[in-house]
Amino acid sequence: MGWHRWLAVLVVAGALVAPIRAQGTSGPRVSDSSVGYIDPAIPGDVFRFRFDASFDDTTPTRAEFIYPQGGASGPGLPEPERRINYEELSAYLELAACDQFSAFINVPVRFIQPEVNADHAGLSDLDAGFKFAFIDNSDDVATFQLRTYAPTGDARLGLGTRHVTLEPAFLLYNRLCDRLALESELRLWVPIGGTDYAGEIIRYGTGIHYDLYRTEHCTFVPVIEFVGWTVLDGKETVVTPAGLPEVQSAGGDTIVNAKVGLRVKFGDRADAYGGYGQALTGDHWYENTFRLEFRLLF
């Protein structure tokens, strides 16, 4: 199925369920969301500063998700890589026009450490989009999100993909009880252009968090998340133990990660999160990853 058909399916599905949005209800606030790796469903006014560190990515060209095909035939790094490490700093701003609608922009800076090619740092691919909460009641928020990635990173330095990407998504927040909530996502990565390495990727995840300890000024919230990716098509370069690059199909690669973290909320206007992720499958974007973030909610 082409990217335009996938996008049409998601938009039509959102339109079909939109009429069931509750009217005149006071739903969860953005401060109620505590996940660290899943996209929050609740629109709001948010400024977020985030740091990510990821290690041992053995197939960074897979479906051109990290960076594109390299060498003489592609726009990516000059030499094939056995593995890379990389870090990203990002600044995210989201502004809500109303309880059900917000728009956002995210600006990342990447620091990449390959084994063969030189280290590089600089602006990566920025992204922007909107959220529309078509269900918003006292315990549940269901949201259609559309994110667009722009090729602002220099692909030849491993800082971007050199193609536009659309990512429609459905996001869910469900309050199970006063202290316990579930958050989920279903996203579709759709590259527009790129080389024949570029491929569509389904991302899916669910997370649960519990307000373990509350004081007058702060709340401690442990979070457990499981996030998966299934690559539908595209290619990847794998470097064999002998050091020779081998082009393989990326279609069917499935990656599942477990994420554990802790969010500390300072009232309902600011919070901080620290988390760790570990690959559970042989295929992976990274063997392990760390995340730190700080949010201001206004």
N, C-alpha and C positions, 0 to 999 in steps of 0.2 A: 504494500500500500504506500503511495507517494506521500510526501510530507503534507501536501495541501489537503489530502483526504483525511489524514490524522487530525490536522488542525480543525477541519470542518466537523469531524465527529465530536471533538471536545467542546467546540463552541455550541453546536446544536444541543448536546447533552446538557450544557449549562443553561441554555435557553428553556429547555423543557422543564427543568426543575425550578427555575426562577420563580414561577408563580406561587410556590409553596412557602416563600419567605414570610416569616411572621411579621405582622404589622404592629407598630406601637409597643415593642418590647424593649427591655433594657438587657442587652446581651453581655457576654464577657468582655472585659477590657483587654487591651493589648498587654497590659502588665500581668494578666493571668497566664499568658503563654510562657513556658519555661524550657522548651526544647532548645537544644544547642546546634543540631545539624539539620533537622527538618525545617522547612519554611513555615513560619507561623501563619495561621489562617486569618487572624483577627487584624483588620485594618486599623491603623492608628498613626499618631505622630511620634516618630522614632528617629533618634540619631544613634548609630552604632559604630563602634570602632572595634575591629577584629584582627587577631593574629592567628595564622595557621602555619603549622610546620608538618610536612609530610615526607616520609622516608621510604626509599627502596621501591620506586616505581620502575618496573622492568619493561613496561610496554607503553611509554608516554605517547606514542603515535596512534594508539588504538582508537579507531573511528575519529581521529583528529579532535579528541576531547581535551587533551592537555596542550599539545602543539601538533602541527601537521607533518605530513611526509617530508623527510629531509633528503640530503644528498643532492646529486645532480638533477634528479627527477622531480624534486619537490621544493616548497618554499621554507621548509623547516631547518633545523640545525644541520650543518654541513656533513657531520659524520654520524653513523648509527650509534645508539647508546645502549649499553647493557643494563644500566640503571641510572636514575637521577634522584636527587633530593631537591625539594623546593619549599620555600616559605612565601606567604603572602600577607601583606598588610592591606586592609580595606576599610574604607569609610562609606557608610550607608546612610542615606537620608530618605525617610518616608513621611509624607504629609497626607492627611486624610481630609477630603472635602466634606465628608459626612460619615456616619457610623458604618456605612456599607461600602464606601469607596475610598481608595487611596492610590497615590502614585509614588514611585520610588526610583532612586538612582544609586548605583554602587560603583565605586571607583577603586580598583585594586592595583597594588604594586607588587610585582613578583621578583623573588630572588631565587635563581636556579643554579644548582651545582651538579652538572653532569660529570661522568667519569672520563669521557674522551674529549668532548668539546670544552671550550672555555666557560667559566662562570659568567653569568650576566645578571643584571638587575635593571628594572624599569617598569614603566606603566604596562599593565596587562590589559585584557579585553574588558572594557567597562560594560555594564548592563543596566537596563532601565525597564520599567514596566508599570503595571497597575494591578490592583486587587479589587474584586467585586464580590462582596459577601451576599450570595443569593439566599442563604438561610441564616437568620440571625435571631435567636430566641434566648431565653434565660440560661440555657445550658449548652447550646450547640451553635457553632458557626461553620458554615460550609462556603468555600470561596473559590471562585475562578480567578486564576492569576495568569497573566501573560508577561513573560520576560523576554527581552530582546538583547542579545549580545552583539556589540560592535567590535570590529577587528582593529582595535587601537593599539594592541601589543605588537611588537616586532617579532614576527614568526621566525625570522632567520636567527634570532637570539633565543628562541624557545620561550618567548614571553606571551604569545598569543596564537590563535588558530588560523588567522588570515581569511576568515570567512564570517559572514553574518550567521547568527543562530537564533531561531525562535524556540521558546520553551513554554508552551501552554501547560497548565497544571491545575489539578483540583487539590485543595487543602482542607483539612477538617480539624476542628477543635471540639472536643466533647468532655464536658464536666461530669464525671462519674459520681462524685460526692463533694462535700465541702473542701476536702484536702487533695483529692485525687482527680487527675485529668488525663485524657488520651489525645494525642495529636498525630495526624497522619498526612501523607502526601502521595500523589501520583503525578509524575511529570514526564513530559516527552521532549527530548532534546532533538531538534530538527535543524541540521546544518543547511544553509542556503549557499550553494557553491562549494568551494573547496576542491580537493583532488578526489581521486577514486578511493582514497583512504577514508574520507568522511562518511559517517553513517549515523542512522537514527538510534537513539538510546532511550529505553524506558527506565525511569527511576521511580522507586517506590519505597516507602518507609513508614514506620510507626514508632511512636515513643510514648512512654508513660512517666508521669512525675507525681511526686507526693510532697506536700508541705509538711516536712518532718518536724520542724521546730520553729515556732513563732515567738517572737518577742515584740515589744512595743515598737521597735525601730527596724527590725530586720526579720526575714524569713529564710530558712535554709531548705532548699528543694533539691533532693537527689533526682537524677534523670537517667533513664535507660532507653536507648533507641536502637533500632535495627533498620539499616538502610541498604537497599539493593539496587543494582543496575543490570539490565539485560540489553546487550548490544544486538540490534536487529540486522545490521549490515555494515559494510565498510571493511577496511583492512588494517593491518598492524605489522610493524617490523619487529622481529625477535632476533636478538643476537645469540647465536649458538655458543656452547662452551668453547668451541674452537675459535670464536671471535668473528664468525662469518654472519652477515645479516641475512635473514630469511623472511620473505614476505608471506604472511598468512592471512586467511580470512578471519575477521573479527566477529562475524555474525554468530550468534549463539553464546558468546562469552557472557557468563553471569557472575557477578561479584556481589558478595554480601558482607557487610561490616557490622560489628557490634560497637556501640558508643556508650560510654558511661561518663557522667559528669555531675557537677553540682552548680546550681544557680543560687546566688545569695541576693535577695531583694531588700533594698533599702527603702522602705515605704512602698509607694506605688509610682515613684518618679525616676528611679534608677535601680539598676542591678548589674551584677557581674557573673560571668559564667566561665568555668574551666572544665574541659573535657578531654577524653582520650578515646581514640578509635582503633580497632584491631580488625584486620581482614580475617574472615572465617572460611574463605574459599581459596583455592589455588590461584584462580584469576584474581587480580587486584589492581587498583589504581595506586596503592601504596601498601606497604606491610603494616605500618602504624602511622598515626597522625595525632597531633595535639592541637587544641584550640583554646584561645583565651579571648573573651570579648567583654566590652563594657557598653551598656545601653543607657541612654537618657530618654525618658518618656515624658512628653509634654503636651 
